[in-house]
Amino acid sequence: MTTSAVPRLAPLPVLEWDENTRAVFRGHLKSADRYLSAAPDAPAMPGILGILAHHTELAGAWLAYNGLLIERPSVDPRDRELVILRVAWRSGSEYEWHQHVRIARGLGLTEEQVEAVRYGPQAPRWSPVQRSLLTMADQLLDRHRVDDHTWAQLELHFDNRQLIELLFVAGSYLCLAMVLNSVALQPDPDREERS
C-alpha cells in the first residue's frame, strides 16, 4: 500500500475553520471540543476531519451517517472492523487501514487477525462467520453484489437489519477509501502502524 508522497488536498487547519464548520463538527462528534479547543495539550485533528472541513454541508451529512454505523451499530463492532479493514486493504487506502487497525485492536482483534485480513477469507484462522464477512467484502469489491451462497451463509448469523448495515459499511468505506486515495491523505503521524 502506498500513498502519494504529496497530498493533493491538505486537511483544512482548525484555525481556518469558520464558526459554521465548528458547529457542524460539534453537533456530530463527541470529541470535537477536544480538537477545537486550541489548548496546548489538545490532540491533533485527524486528517480525515480536516478533509471533510473543506465541505461543511457534506461533512455534516457524512458524520451523521457514519456516526450511525460506528456509534450505534446493530452488528458486533469487531465484525464491522473486519469488513472495513478488508475494504481498506483491497482498495489500497493507507489512511483508512491505519485508522481502523488501531480501532480493531482496541476492540480486541489480535495482531494475527489483523495480518490475516490482508490474505482474505482463504486465511485459515477465520471462523465461518468471519470468513463469510470477508467473502462478502471481496464480492462487493469485485462484482458489486453478494452471491447466493455467501448471502445464505451470512443469513445464518445476521438478521435483515444487520445484513443491510454490513452492506452499507462495505460500500461506505469503499467510498471513503476512494476519496482518501484521491486526495492522497497521509496517515496521521501519531497513529501510523508499522507494516
Backbone torsions as a table, in degrees:
resi	resn	phi	psi	omega
1	MET	NA	124.1	176.4
2	THR	-135.4	137.8	176.3
3	THR	-107.3	145.2	176.6
4	SER	-51.0	138.2	-177.7
5	ALA	-66.9	-23.3	-177.8
6	VAL	-115.6	115.9	178.0
7	PRO	-61.5	139.4	176.8
8	ARG	-80.6	-29.4	179.6
9	LEU	-139.9	115.9	-178.8
10	ALA	-81.4	148.2	174.0
11	PRO	-58.2	138.4	178.5
12	LEU	-70.6	120.2	-179.5
13	PRO	-60.3	142.6	-178.1
14	VAL	-54.3	-36.8	-179.0
15	LEU	-63.0	-18.0	179.8
16	GLU	-96.7	-0.2	-179.9
17	TRP	-75.4	135.9	174.6
18	ASP	-83.0	173.5	-176.3
19	GLU	-63.4	-34.9	178.5
20	ASN	-62.3	-45.0	179.0
21	THR	-63.1	-44.3	178.1
22	ARG	-60.3	-41.7	-179.5
23	ALA	-64.9	-40.1	178.6
24	VAL	-61.4	-45.9	-179.2
25	PHE	-67.3	-39.7	177.2
26	ARG	-62.7	-34.0	-179.1
27	GLY	-73.2	-16.9	-174.6
28	HIS	-122.2	-11.6	-177.8
29	LEU	-124.5	122.4	177.4
30	LYS	-60.6	-33.1	-175.2
31	SER	-91.4	5.6	-174.1
32	ALA	-56.3	-43.6	-177.2
33	ASP	-61.6	-33.5	177.1
34	ARG	-61.5	-43.5	-178.2
35	TYR	-74.0	-33.6	-173.3
36	LEU	-90.5	-3.9	-172.4
37	SER	-67.3	-25.1	-175.3
38	ALA	64.0	13.0	176.1
39	ALA	-69.2	150.5	-179.2
40	PRO	-57.2	-30.2	-178.6
41	ASP	-98.6	11.0	179.3
42	ALA	-65.3	138.9	178.5
43	PRO	-68.1	153.8	177.5
44	ALA	-66.5	141.4	178.4
45	MET	-67.4	128.0	175.3
46	PRO	-57.8	138.9	-176.6
47	GLY	-54.1	-38.0	-179.0
48	ILE	-59.7	-36.4	179.6
49	LEU	-69.5	-36.0	176.2
50	GLY	-67.1	-32.3	175.2
51	ILE	-68.7	-47.5	179.6
52	LEU	-61.7	-29.1	-178.6
53	ALA	-64.5	-16.6	176.2
54	HIS	-68.7	-18.8	-178.7
55	HIS	-139.3	88.9	-171.3
56	THR	-59.0	-45.6	-178.7
57	GLU	-62.5	-45.3	178.6
58	LEU	-64.0	-40.3	178.8
59	ALA	-58.5	-45.6	-180.0
60	GLY	-60.7	-45.0	179.9
61	ALA	-66.1	-44.0	-179.1
62	TRP	-64.7	-45.1	-178.5
63	LEU	-64.0	-36.9	177.4
64	ALA	-66.2	-46.7	-179.2
65	TYR	-65.1	-50.7	-178.3
66	ASN	-67.3	-32.3	176.9
67	GLY	-59.6	-36.4	176.6
68	LEU	-62.9	-44.9	-178.7
69	LEU	-67.0	-35.9	-174.7
70	ILE	-92.4	-43.5	-172.6
71	GLU	-93.8	-21.4	-178.7
72	ARG	-133.3	52.9	-175.4
73	PRO	-73.5	152.8	171.7
74	SER	-95.6	-12.5	178.0
75	VAL	-104.8	158.4	176.0
76	ASP	-57.9	127.3	-179.6
77	PRO	-55.0	-29.0	177.6
78	ARG	-67.1	-37.4	176.2
79	ASP	-66.0	-43.3	177.1
80	ARG	-57.5	-45.4	-177.5
81	GLU	-66.6	-33.4	174.8
82	LEU	-59.6	-44.6	179.6
83	VAL	-64.2	-46.9	-179.4
84	ILE	-61.9	-44.4	-180.0
85	LEU	-62.3	-40.3	179.5
86	ARG	-65.6	-42.4	177.1
87	VAL	-62.6	-44.7	179.9
88	ALA	-61.2	-44.3	-178.9
89	TRP	-65.7	-49.0	-176.4
90	ARG	-66.9	-31.5	-179.4
91	SER	-87.4	-5.6	179.2
92	GLY	71.9	26.4	-178.5
93	SER	-88.7	96.9	-179.7
94	GLU	-59.6	-44.2	-178.1
95	TYR	-60.9	-50.3	-178.9
96	GLU	-62.3	-41.5	178.9
97	TRP	-59.4	-51.9	-177.0
98	HIS	-62.3	-43.4	179.5
99	GLN	-61.4	-43.8	-173.2
100	HIS	-85.7	-18.5	168.7
101	VAL	-62.8	-44.6	178.8
102	ARG	-61.1	-46.0	179.8
103	ILE	-63.9	-45.7	-178.8
104	ALA	-60.8	-42.3	177.7
105	ARG	-62.9	-40.3	178.2
106	GLY	-63.5	-24.6	178.4
107	LEU	-90.3	-2.7	176.0
108	GLY	105.3	2.9	173.8
109	LEU	-68.6	139.4	-176.7
110	THR	-83.6	165.3	175.0
111	GLU	-56.7	-40.6	-178.3
112	GLU	-64.8	-39.8	178.1
113	GLN	-66.8	-44.5	178.7
114	VAL	-59.9	-45.5	178.8
115	GLU	-62.3	-40.0	-177.7
116	ALA	-67.3	-23.9	177.2
117	VAL	-56.6	-35.6	-179.5
118	ARG	-60.3	-29.4	-176.6
119	TYR	-94.7	-7.2	173.4
120	GLY	79.1	-162.7	-173.5
121	PRO	-66.9	-19.3	-179.4
122	GLN	-77.9	-10.8	177.1
123	ALA	-61.7	137.4	-172.7
124	PRO	-70.3	-11.3	-171.8
125	ARG	-83.3	-6.6	-171.5
126	TRP	-83.3	144.5	170.1
127	SER	-74.9	166.7	177.7
128	PRO	-56.8	-40.9	-179.4
129	VAL	-69.1	-40.3	178.1
130	GLN	-64.8	-40.4	178.1
131	ARG	-61.5	-41.3	178.9
132	SER	-64.9	-39.8	178.3
133	LEU	-63.4	-44.4	-180.0
134	LEU	-68.7	-37.1	176.2
135	THR	-64.1	-42.7	176.8
136	MET	-56.5	-48.4	-179.5
137	ALA	-59.7	-46.0	-180.0
138	ASP	-62.6	-42.4	-179.8
139	GLN	-65.6	-39.9	177.3
140	LEU	-63.9	-39.6	179.2
141	LEU	-69.7	-38.2	-175.5
142	ASP	-85.3	-40.1	-171.5
143	ARG	-123.5	-5.4	179.9
144	HIS	64.1	24.7	174.6
145	ARG	-161.8	158.1	177.7
146	VAL	-99.1	131.2	-178.9
147	ASP	-74.1	168.1	-174.8
148	ASP	-61.8	-41.6	-178.6
149	HIS	-62.9	-47.9	-179.5
150	THR	-65.2	-40.7	178.2
151	TRP	-59.1	-44.6	179.4
152	ALA	-61.7	-38.4	177.6
153	GLN	-65.8	-41.7	179.1
154	LEU	-65.3	-37.4	-179.8
155	GLU	-63.9	-20.5	176.7
156	LEU	-69.7	-21.7	-172.7
157	HIS	-119.4	-19.2	-172.9
158	PHE	-130.2	143.5	175.5
159	ASP	-84.1	177.6	-175.6
160	ASN	-59.9	-41.6	179.2
161	ARG	-60.7	-44.9	-179.5
162	GLN	-66.6	-38.1	178.4
163	LEU	-61.8	-45.2	178.0
164	ILE	-61.4	-43.8	-179.8
165	GLU	-60.7	-44.0	179.9
166	LEU	-61.8	-39.7	177.1
167	LEU	-63.4	-41.9	178.7
168	PHE	-68.5	-34.9	176.2
169	VAL	-60.1	-50.8	-179.0
170	ALA	-60.6	-47.9	-178.5
171	GLY	-66.0	-40.4	-179.3
172	SER	-64.8	-42.9	-177.9
173	TYR	-77.0	-21.9	169.9
174	LEU	-69.7	-44.7	176.8
175	CYS	-57.0	-48.0	-179.9
176	LEU	-62.8	-40.6	178.5
177	ALA	-60.8	-39.7	178.9
178	MET	-63.2	-41.4	178.1
179	VAL	-64.7	-50.1	-177.2
180	LEU	-62.0	-41.6	178.1
181	ASN	-66.1	-39.9	-177.2
182	SER	-69.7	-36.4	177.3
183	VAL	-85.3	-6.1	179.4
184	ALA	59.4	44.1	178.0
185	LEU	-68.3	127.5	179.7
186	GLN	-82.0	149.5	175.0
187	PRO	-57.2	145.3	177.0
188	ASP	-61.6	128.7	-173.4
189	PRO	-54.2	-41.3	-176.7
190	ASP	-80.3	-0.4	-177.7
191	ARG	-121.6	7.3	-178.8
192	GLU	-64.1	143.8	176.7
193	GLU	-107.5	148.2	175.4
194	ARG	-78.9	127.0	179.7
195	SER	-121.8	NA	NA
